[in-house]
Amino acid sequence: MPVTVQTEARQEISSQRALFLLSLAQLLAMSLWFTGTAVIPQITTLWHSGLALGSWLTIAVQIGFSLGAITFALFNIPDVFSPIKVLVVSAIAAAAANAAFAFAAASPLSAILLRGATGFFLAGVYPVGMKIIAGWFQRGRGLALGIMIGALTVGSAVPHAANAIGGIPWRGVVLLGSLQALLGALIVGIGVREGPYAMPQSRFDPAQILEIVRNKSLRLANLGYLGHMWELYSMWGWIAVIFSVSAGWGRTTFEAMAALAIAIGAIGCIWAGAASDRLQDQNAAMRVAQRARVTMIAMAISSVCCVLAALVLHRPVLLIPLSMIWGIAVIADSAQFSTIISEVSDKNYVGTALTCQVALGFLLTAGVIRLMAAIAARYGWSWALASMALGPLLGIWAMSKLLPLKQTAANG
């Protein structure tokens, strides 16, 4: 076997191994995201409060993540320091903050602040993991990121699944998340290294933040991502409550259905990744356009699901299968926005660009999650569900602007 063929074969094995280990680590670490959301019924009973206060357990994570992402991006942390070390330290810190939450919930303020701290440190896990994967893949990058986001999706469903088992104290659900995050950090620290396409560590450059305004392709991809995020965490954050309103089920049943509706999104992530890589041998402009088409298809399906869910809210026999389709479509496009960002941004600051992207997206979700609760409280969940469709419609418009772009899609 020629030396070059042997080298390519070894690199292929190494890249697949890195993808498997990073995806597993993301599944484990990102389970921290919804530990607070999954135990809202128990926490609100403990606090003698309503859903509005309980919703801050989810919103705090969104705000904390946004602040963390802004901090990481402002100081170019994912590009100046080793991304492996950044991810490991961040996962350990997030696990510690989450574990502290398990014993501070008697005080709403301290519990909410600790959930915010958990989100802050998760900003060093999710986008940094995407940067590491981008360093392993040039061909097949869309599918690779899709697989990793699919794993993250399953991880996000774990707290609901654990809560659905019944008999597990709420603190046990929370601490399980911390143990999983520590295991994820151990996997990355021992088994993952940077790939052959990783960029060298860069100097600190605050001006890179302004690239999201100067670079037209980057600007459009971020706007599309904002439309996607308007809907995604509205659905994920409230799906268990929506199921409970739909049929009046007990906690075990609606938590199990919520876990399935979130976890099933992994199927969409893998499909979108494979579809977006169809033109990977073409020039950068055509690759970006193909990825944009895939995001538009996913957002069109999910926006229709929002409206249909509003119409069949009190018919669980229809809402459940519809929610499974919705769960597949709502997350399918997520990795492809990140893939586009990685392809149109300055190659020396891919980590910063990805971190800016998620900072904007999750900052938006903090307000939208609360907005959906307010709409539901005033007008009912049918109107809240229909309102979720506004985001993907905006996203479709933004991504359609990438389709005719040629050279600008490659260099901004």
C-alpha positions as CSV (number, residue, x, y, z in Angstrom):
1,M,0.0,0.0,0.0
2,P,1.5,3.4,-1.0
3,V,2.6,5.6,1.9
4,T,0.1,8.4,1.0
5,V,-2.8,5.9,1.1
6,Q,-1.6,4.5,4.4
7,T,-1.4,8.0,5.8
8,E,-4.9,8.9,4.6
9,A,-6.3,5.7,6.1
10,R,-4.7,6.4,9.5
11,Q,-6.0,9.9,9.4
12,E,-9.5,8.7,8.6
13,I,-9.4,6.3,11.5
14,S,-8.1,9.1,13.8
15,S,-10.8,11.6,12.7
16,Q,-13.6,9.0,13.2
17,R,-12.2,8.2,16.7
18,A,-12.0,11.9,17.5
19,L,-15.6,12.4,16.3
20,F,-16.9,9.5,18.4
21,L,-15.1,10.6,21.6
22,L,-16.1,14.3,21.2
23,S,-19.7,13.4,20.4
24,L,-19.8,11.1,23.5
25,A,-18.3,13.9,25.6
26,Q,-20.8,16.4,24.3
27,L,-23.7,14.1,25.0
28,L,-22.5,13.7,28.6
29,A,-21.5,17.3,29.4
30,M,-24.5,19.0,27.7
31,S,-26.9,17.0,29.8
32,L,-26.3,19.8,32.3
33,W,-28.3,22.2,30.2
34,F,-31.8,20.9,31.2
35,T,-31.2,19.5,34.7
36,G,-32.9,22.6,36.1
37,T,-35.8,22.5,33.5
38,A,-36.5,18.8,34.2
39,V,-37.0,19.4,37.9
40,I,-39.1,22.6,37.6
41,P,-42.2,20.8,39.0
42,Q,-40.4,19.7,42.2
43,I,-38.5,23.0,42.6
44,T,-41.6,25.2,42.2
45,T,-43.4,23.1,44.8
46,L,-40.4,23.5,47.1
47,W,-40.5,27.3,46.5
48,H,-44.3,27.5,46.6
49,S,-44.1,29.4,43.4
50,G,-45.6,29.4,39.9
51,L,-44.2,28.5,36.5
52,A,-42.9,32.1,35.9
53,L,-40.3,31.8,38.6
54,G,-39.5,28.2,37.7
55,S,-38.9,29.2,34.1
56,W,-35.9,31.3,35.3
57,L,-34.1,28.0,35.9
58,T,-34.0,27.6,32.2
59,I,-33.6,31.3,31.3
60,A,-30.6,31.6,33.7
61,V,-28.7,28.9,31.7
62,Q,-29.4,30.8,28.5
63,I,-28.2,34.1,29.9
64,G,-25.2,32.5,31.6
65,F,-24.2,30.8,28.4
66,S,-24.5,34.0,26.4
67,L,-22.4,35.9,28.9
68,G,-19.8,33.1,28.9
69,A,-19.8,33.0,25.1
70,I,-19.3,36.8,24.9
71,T,-16.4,36.5,27.4
72,F,-14.8,33.6,25.5
73,A,-15.2,35.5,22.2
74,L,-14.1,38.9,23.5
75,F,-10.8,37.4,24.6
76,N,-10.5,34.9,21.7
77,I,-10.1,32.2,24.3
78,P,-10.9,29.2,22.0
79,D,-8.2,30.5,19.5
80,V,-5.6,31.8,21.9
81,F,-5.5,28.8,24.2
82,S,-5.6,25.0,23.5
83,P,-9.2,24.2,22.8
84,I,-8.8,20.8,24.4
85,K,-7.8,22.4,27.7
86,V,-10.5,25.0,27.4
87,L,-13.2,22.3,27.0
88,V,-11.9,20.1,29.8
89,V,-11.7,23.0,32.4
90,S,-15.0,24.4,31.3
91,A,-16.8,21.0,31.6
92,I,-15.4,20.5,35.1
93,A,-16.4,24.0,36.2
94,A,-19.9,23.5,34.8
95,A,-20.2,20.2,36.7
96,A,-19.2,21.9,39.9
97,A,-21.7,24.8,39.5
98,N,-24.5,22.3,38.7
99,A,-23.7,20.1,41.7
100,A,-23.8,23.2,43.9
101,F,-27.3,24.0,42.5
102,A,-28.5,20.6,43.9
103,F,-27.9,21.9,47.4
104,A,-28.9,25.5,47.0
105,A,-32.4,25.3,45.7
106,A,-34.0,26.3,49.0
107,S,-33.1,29.8,47.9
108,P,-34.5,30.8,44.5
109,L,-31.9,33.5,44.0
110,S,-28.9,31.3,44.7
111,A,-30.3,28.4,42.6
112,I,-30.9,30.7,39.6
113,L,-27.4,32.2,39.9
114,L,-25.8,28.7,40.0
115,R,-27.8,27.7,37.0
116,G,-26.4,30.8,35.3
117,A,-22.9,29.8,36.3
118,T,-23.5,26.4,34.8
119,G,-24.5,28.0,31.5
120,F,-21.5,30.3,31.6
121,F,-19.0,27.4,31.7
122,L,-20.9,25.4,29.1
123,A,-19.9,28.2,26.7
124,G,-16.5,26.6,26.8
125,V,-17.8,23.1,25.9
126,Y,-20.3,23.4,23.0
127,P,-18.7,25.9,20.6
128,V,-15.2,24.8,21.5
129,G,-16.1,21.2,20.7
130,M,-17.3,22.4,17.2
131,K,-14.0,24.1,16.6
132,I,-12.1,20.9,17.5
133,I,-14.2,18.9,15.1
134,A,-13.7,21.4,12.3
135,G,-10.0,20.8,12.8
136,W,-10.4,17.1,12.0
137,F,-12.6,17.4,8.9
138,Q,-12.4,19.3,5.7
139,R,-14.4,16.8,3.7
140,G,-17.6,15.7,5.5
141,R,-17.5,18.6,7.9
142,G,-21.3,19.1,7.8
143,L,-22.0,15.4,8.6
144,A,-19.4,15.4,11.4
145,L,-20.8,18.5,13.0
146,G,-24.3,17.1,12.5
147,I,-23.3,13.9,14.4
148,M,-21.9,15.9,17.2
149,I,-25.0,18.1,17.5
150,G,-27.1,15.0,17.4
151,A,-25.2,13.6,20.4
152,L,-25.7,17.0,22.2
153,T,-29.4,16.7,21.4
154,V,-29.6,13.3,23.0
155,G,-27.7,14.6,26.0
156,S,-30.2,17.5,26.4
157,A,-33.0,14.9,26.7
158,V,-31.3,12.9,29.4
159,P,-32.6,14.9,32.4
160,H,-36.2,14.5,31.2
161,A,-35.6,10.8,30.7
162,A,-34.1,10.4,34.2
163,N,-37.0,12.4,35.7
164,A,-39.5,10.1,33.8
165,I,-38.2,7.0,35.6
166,G,-39.9,8.1,38.8
167,G,-38.6,7.5,42.3
168,I,-35.4,9.4,41.7
169,P,-35.1,12.5,44.0
170,W,-34.7,15.7,42.1
171,R,-31.2,16.2,43.5
172,G,-30.3,12.8,42.1
173,V,-31.3,13.9,38.6
174,V,-29.2,17.1,39.0
175,L,-26.1,15.3,40.4
176,L,-26.3,12.7,37.6
177,G,-25.7,15.5,35.2
178,S,-22.6,16.6,37.0
179,L,-21.2,13.1,37.0
180,Q,-21.8,12.8,33.3
181,A,-20.1,16.1,32.6
182,L,-17.0,15.0,34.6
183,L,-16.9,11.8,32.6
184,G,-17.1,13.9,29.4
185,A,-14.2,16.0,30.5
186,L,-12.1,12.9,31.3
187,I,-12.8,11.5,27.8
188,V,-11.6,14.6,26.1
189,G,-8.6,15.1,28.3
190,I,-7.3,11.6,27.8
191,G,-8.5,10.6,24.4
192,V,-8.8,13.7,22.1
193,R,-6.2,15.8,20.5
194,E,-6.4,18.6,17.8
195,G,-6.8,17.5,14.2
196,P,-4.5,18.1,11.2
197,Y,-6.6,21.0,9.9
198,A,-6.6,22.9,13.3
199,M,-5.4,26.4,13.0
200,P,-2.4,27.5,15.1
201,Q,-3.0,29.5,18.3
202,S,-3.8,33.1,17.4
203,R,-3.0,36.4,19.0
204,F,-5.7,38.3,20.9
205,D,-7.7,40.4,18.5
206,P,-10.9,42.1,19.7
207,A,-11.6,43.4,16.2
208,Q,-12.7,39.8,15.2
209,I,-15.9,40.5,17.1
210,L,-16.8,43.1,14.4
211,E,-16.5,40.4,11.6
212,I,-20.1,39.4,12.3
213,V,-21.1,42.8,10.9
214,R,-18.5,43.3,8.2
215,N,-18.7,39.9,6.6
216,K,-21.9,39.6,4.7
217,S,-22.1,35.9,4.5
218,L,-21.3,35.6,8.2
219,R,-24.0,38.2,9.0
220,L,-26.6,36.3,7.0
221,A,-25.7,33.0,8.6
222,N,-25.9,34.5,12.1
223,L,-29.3,36.0,11.2
224,G,-30.5,32.6,10.0
225,Y,-29.2,31.1,13.2
226,L,-31.2,33.6,15.3
227,G,-34.4,32.6,13.5
228,H,-33.6,28.9,14.2
229,M,-32.9,29.7,17.9
230,W,-36.1,31.6,18.4
231,E,-38.0,28.4,17.9
232,L,-35.5,25.7,19.1
233,Y,-35.3,26.5,22.8
234,S,-38.9,27.6,23.0
235,M,-39.8,24.1,21.9
236,W,-37.2,22.3,24.0
237,G,-37.8,24.4,27.1
238,W,-41.6,24.1,27.2
239,I,-42.3,20.8,25.4
240,A,-42.9,18.9,28.7
241,V,-45.3,21.6,29.9
242,I,-47.1,21.5,26.5
243,F,-47.6,17.7,26.8
244,S,-48.9,18.1,30.3
245,V,-51.4,20.8,29.1
246,S,-52.4,18.7,26.1
247,A,-53.5,15.5,28.0
248,G,-53.2,16.2,31.7
249,W,-50.8,13.2,32.0
250,G,-48.8,12.4,35.1
251,R,-45.2,13.5,35.3
252,T,-43.7,10.2,34.2
253,T,-45.6,10.1,31.0
254,F,-45.1,13.7,29.8
255,E,-41.4,13.7,30.8
256,A,-40.9,10.5,28.8
257,M,-42.6,12.1,25.8
258,A,-40.6,15.3,26.2
259,A,-37.3,13.3,26.3
260,L,-38.2,11.4,23.1
261,A,-39.3,14.6,21.3
262,I,-35.9,16.1,22.0
263,A,-33.7,13.1,21.6
264,I,-35.2,12.1,18.2
265,G,-33.7,15.3,16.8
266,A,-30.4,13.3,16.4
267,I,-32.0,11.8,13.3
268,G,-32.5,15.2,11.7
269,C,-28.9,16.3,12.5
270,I,-27.4,13.3,10.7
271,W,-29.7,13.7,7.7
272,A,-29.0,17.4,7.4
273,G,-25.2,16.8,7.7
274,A,-25.2,14.1,5.0
275,A,-27.4,16.3,2.7
276,S,-25.3,19.4,3.2
277,D,-22.1,17.6,2.2
278,R,-23.5,16.5,-1.2
279,L,-21.6,19.4,-2.9
280,Q,-18.4,19.2,-0.7
281,D,-16.2,18.7,-3.8
282,Q,-17.5,22.0,-5.3
283,N,-16.2,25.5,-4.6
284,A,-16.9,27.2,-1.4
285,A,-19.8,29.2,-2.7
286,M,-21.7,26.1,-3.9
287,R,-21.0,24.3,-0.6
288,V,-22.4,27.2,1.4
289,A,-25.4,27.4,-0.9
290,Q,-26.2,23.7,-0.4
291,R,-25.9,24.0,3.3
292,A,-28.3,27.1,3.2
293,R,-30.8,25.0,1.2
294,V,-30.8,22.3,3.8
295,T,-31.4,24.8,6.6
296,M,-34.3,26.3,4.7
297,I,-35.9,22.8,4.3
298,A,-35.6,22.1,8.0
299,M,-37.0,25.5,9.0
300,A,-39.9,25.2,6.6
301,I,-40.9,21.9,8.1
302,S,-40.5,23.1,11.7
303,S,-42.5,26.3,11.1
304,V,-45.4,24.2,9.7
305,C,-45.2,22.0,12.8
306,C,-45.5,25.0,15.1
307,V,-48.7,26.0,13.5
308,L,-50.1,22.5,13.3
309,A,-49.2,21.9,16.9
310,A,-51.2,25.0,17.9
311,L,-54.2,23.5,16.1
312,V,-54.0,20.1,17.6
313,L,-52.8,21.1,21.1
314,H,-55.7,19.3,22.9
315,R,-55.6,16.2,20.7
316,P,-52.6,14.3,22.1
317,V,-53.2,11.4,19.6
318,L,-52.2,13.9,16.9
319,L,-49.8,16.1,18.9
320,I,-47.4,13.3,19.9
321,P,-46.6,12.1,16.3
322,L,-46.5,15.7,15.1
323,S,-44.1,16.6,17.9
324,M,-41.7,13.8,16.8
325,I,-41.6,15.2,13.3
326,W,-41.1,18.6,14.8
327,G,-38.3,17.3,17.1
328,I,-36.4,16.0,14.1
329,A,-36.8,19.2,12.0
330,V,-36.2,21.8,14.8
331,I,-32.6,20.8,15.4
332,A,-31.6,19.4,12.0
333,D,-30.3,22.7,10.7
334,S,-28.3,23.7,13.8
335,A,-25.0,22.1,12.9
336,Q,-25.2,23.5,9.3
337,F,-25.3,27.1,10.5
338,S,-22.1,26.3,12.4
339,T,-20.6,24.6,9.4
340,I,-21.3,27.7,7.3
341,I,-19.7,29.9,10.0
342,S,-16.6,27.7,10.0
343,E,-16.3,28.1,6.2
344,V,-16.9,31.8,5.7
345,S,-15.1,33.2,8.8
346,D,-11.4,34.1,9.2
347,K,-9.7,30.7,9.4
348,N,-7.4,31.9,12.3
349,Y,-10.5,32.8,14.4
350,V,-13.0,30.1,13.7
351,G,-13.4,29.5,17.4
352,T,-14.2,33.1,18.0
353,A,-16.7,33.2,15.1
354,L,-18.5,30.1,16.4
355,T,-18.6,31.4,19.9
356,C,-20.0,34.8,18.8
357,Q,-22.7,32.9,16.9
358,V,-23.9,30.9,19.9
359,A,-23.6,34.0,22.1
360,L,-26.1,35.9,20.0
361,G,-28.4,32.9,19.6
362,F,-28.6,32.0,23.3
363,L,-29.0,35.6,24.3
364,L,-32.1,35.7,22.1
365,T,-33.4,32.5,23.6
366,A,-33.3,33.9,27.1
367,G,-36.0,36.5,26.2
368,V,-38.0,34.2,23.9
369,I,-38.4,31.5,26.5
370,R,-39.9,34.0,28.9
371,L,-41.9,35.6,26.1
372,M,-43.6,32.2,25.3
373,A,-44.5,31.7,28.9
374,A,-46.1,35.2,29.0
375,I,-48.0,34.5,25.8
376,A,-49.2,31.2,27.1
377,A,-50.3,32.8,30.4
378,R,-52.3,35.5,28.7
379,Y,-53.6,33.8,25.5
380,G,-53.0,30.1,25.9
381,W,-50.4,27.6,24.6
382,S,-51.9,27.5,21.2
383,W,-50.9,31.1,20.5
384,A,-47.5,30.5,22.0
385,L,-46.9,27.6,19.7
386,A,-48.0,29.5,16.7
387,S,-45.7,32.4,17.7
388,M,-42.7,30.0,17.5
389,A,-43.1,29.8,13.7
390,L,-41.9,33.5,13.4
391,G,-38.3,32.5,14.0
392,P,-37.9,29.9,11.2
393,L,-39.7,32.2,8.7
394,L,-37.0,34.9,9.4
395,G,-34.3,32.2,9.1
396,I,-35.6,31.1,5.7
397,W,-35.5,34.6,4.4
398,A,-31.9,35.2,5.6
399,M,-30.6,31.9,4.3
400,S,-32.3,32.5,0.9
401,K,-30.0,35.5,0.5
402,L,-27.0,33.2,0.6
403,L,-28.1,31.1,-2.4
404,P,-27.1,33.5,-5.2
405,L,-23.9,34.6,-3.6
406,K,-20.7,33.5,-5.4
407,Q,-17.3,34.7,-4.3
408,T,-18.7,36.6,-1.4
409,A,-19.9,33.4,0.2
410,A,-16.3,32.3,0.4
411,N,-14.5,35.4,1.5
412,G,-17.1,37.8,2.9
